[in-house]
Amino acid sequence: MTKTAPSPALDFGITAEQVAQITDEIIAAELAVNDQVAALKPEEQTYENIVVPLARISNELSGKAQLVSSLSQFSPDAAIREASVEAETKVDQFYIEQSMRHDLYTVVQSFISKTDLDQLDAEDARMLQKMEQNFRRNGLHLGQEQRDELKKLRKNLSELCIEFNKNYARENSTITFTKEELEGLDDDFLGEFVISLKERNSGLKTTEENGVTKYVLTMKYPGKLSDLA
């Protein structure tokens, strides 16, 4: 496969309007490539006009898609966070639709059925096999009714996950524990955990409740993850 230069570094300083714009650009770019591949006739199908463009566009856009959908987790700007949630919803729904396009699966299946994998480079053969395998994992080998049901379930699950992550990112409550209640968490966690940049060296906050020292655990991702680990 032809090697290409890595994508430019991502810009984390984009505005809410740019989040929406980049989202639309991602969808338009991938849709154009997918439509082009899906339209190939059997006699036109080659590795270079099927696998290469599909793999390349995925590689080129994955970073941008990750950027617009992850800003909801860490941007200090509420407008950007909201735009990011909308972007993630839009991109996820689009990817589900595209990953379950039967016309794309048919083209890949047609090409792989008449291709001697031993004649391809090991890397190229692996890429083709993984592409076909991913289509099957997405249910493209199933009947239309089953595919429609699977698509519906995947979209619903995506919406629930996005809603959960949005609510989780907004959560700012705290829970207090005694040291005994945090048994299993070592002193490094209790003494060096970072609550914020201003308290980088202070560890977990503590508070006094009825003369008992308690540790304050936030719902922020690092603390919650360590507590559940």
N, C-alpha and C positions, 0 to 999 in steps of 0.2 A: 504494500500500500504506500502511496506517495506521502512523504512526511510533510507536515505543514508547521509553520511557526506557531508558537503558543499565542493564545488570545491576549489582547492588551489587559493591563491591570484594571481591576474593577474600581469604580468611583463610588465611594460610600457617602459622598457629600451631595448626592442628588436630591432634588426637590420632590414633593408629592406629585407634581405635574409630570416630572420626568419618570417617576415610577410607572405611571399610567402609560406614558409614551413608550418606554422600553418594553413594557408588557405587550403592547400591541405589535411592536416590532418583532418580538420573539415569536408571537403567534403567526404573523404574516410570513416571516422567513421560513419557519418550519413547514407551514402549510404549503408554501410554494414548492419546496423540495419534495414533500410527500406526494403532492398531486402530480408532479412531473414523473416520479418513479411509478406511481400507480397507473399511469397512462401508457407505460411501455408495453408494446406488443411482444409476444414470445420471441419472435425473430430479432428483436432489438435488444433483448436483455443481455447485459454483461455485468461482470463484477464491478467494473468502473462506473457504470451508470445506475447501479442499484445499491450495493453495499457501501461503496465509498461516499456518495453524497449523503446517505442516511446516517452513517457514522460521523461524518464530518460536521454536519449541521447540529447533531446532538452534542458533539464536543464543543462547538463554537458557542452554543447557546446555554449550555448547562450552568456556567458561571453566572451569566446574567439572570437566568431564572432563579438561581439560588439567592442572588442579591436582592431582587425585588420582593421575594417572598420571605426573606429573613429579617428585613428591616423592622418588621413589626415586633421583633423580640428585643431590639436594642436601641432603636432610634429615640433620641430625647424629644423629638418633634411629634406631637399627637397626630397632626395631619399626615405626616409620612407614615406613621404606624398604621393609620386607617387605610391609606392608599396601598400599603404593603399587604394588608389582609385581603383587600379586594383583588390585588394582583395575584396573590397565592391562590385564591379561589378560582380566578379566571384561568390561570395557567394550569392548575391541577385538572380542572374540568376539560380543558383543551387536550392535555396530554392523555387523559383517559380515553377521550374520543379517538385520538390519533393512534394510540396503542392498540385499539380494537378495530382498526380499519381492515375489513376483510379483503378489500382490493389490494392493499399493500401485502398482506399475507399471501394472497394468491400469486402475486408477482415473485415474491421470495421463494415460495414453494415451487413454482414453475422453474425458476432458475436452478435451485438446488437439486431438483429431480433429474436434471440433464447435465449436471456438473460433476466431473471426477475430482473429488476433493484432494486426491493424491497429487493432482497436477497443480494445485495451488500451493503457495508458500504456507507453512504451518500457521503463521499468524493470520493470514487471510482466510484460511479454511476455518480456523477457530472463530473468527469474527462472523463468518457466514452461519456457522452452526449455532452460535449464541444468539444471533438475530432471529433465526427460525425458532429456537427454543423459547425466546422471550415472547414471541407471538403466541406460541402454544400455551405458555403459562398464563397469558392474558385471555385464554379461552377461544382463540380464533379457530381451533379445530372443532369446536362444538357447533351444534345446530343454531339457527337464527334465534329461536325462542330462548335458548339457554344463554346465548351471547347477550341478548337484550336484558335478561334478568341479571346477569353478572355485571353488566355496565351500570345498571341502576344501583346495584349494591355498592359498587366501587365509588360511584359519585356520592352516594349517601354517606359512606364511610369517610370520604375526603372532607365533606362538609362538616361532619361531626369533629374530626380531628382538628380542622382549622378553627372551629368555634372553641374547642377546648384550649388550644394553644393561645388563642386571643385572650380568653378569660384568665388563663394561667399567667400570661405576661402582665396583665393588669392587676393581678392579686398583690396586695401590699400588706396583708395582715401578718401577724407574728404569733408564735406559740412559745410559752416559757416552759423550761424543763429544769429539774434539779440535775446535778451531775449523776446521781444514781439512776435517774430515768434515762440518761444518755449512755448507759453502760454499753460498752462495745465500740464506742467512738473514742479514739485515742486522744491523748493530751495535745498532740499536734493540731488536731482538728479544733479542739476546744480553745487552745491558746493562740493559734495562728490563723484561724479562718478569717478571710477578708470580707467584712460587711460592705465597705465602700472604699473608694480611693482615699477619703479623708481619714479613715480609720485603718489604714493598711497594716499597721503594726499592733493594733489593739485586740485582735482576735474577736471572738463572739462577745456581743454586748451582754452585760449582766444586769440584773435588777434585783431589788430586795422585795420579797413578798412574805409578810408576817415573820420577818426576821430570818427568812431563808433565802440564800443566794440562788438565783435561777439564771440559766442561760437563755438568751433570746434568739430563737431560730426564725428566720424569715422564710417566706415562700419563694425567694429567689432561686433560680435554677441551681447554682453551685451548692448552696446549703441543703436544699431539698434532696438533691442527688446524693450528697454525701450521707445524709441521714438515712436514706433508703438503701444505700449500698450494702 
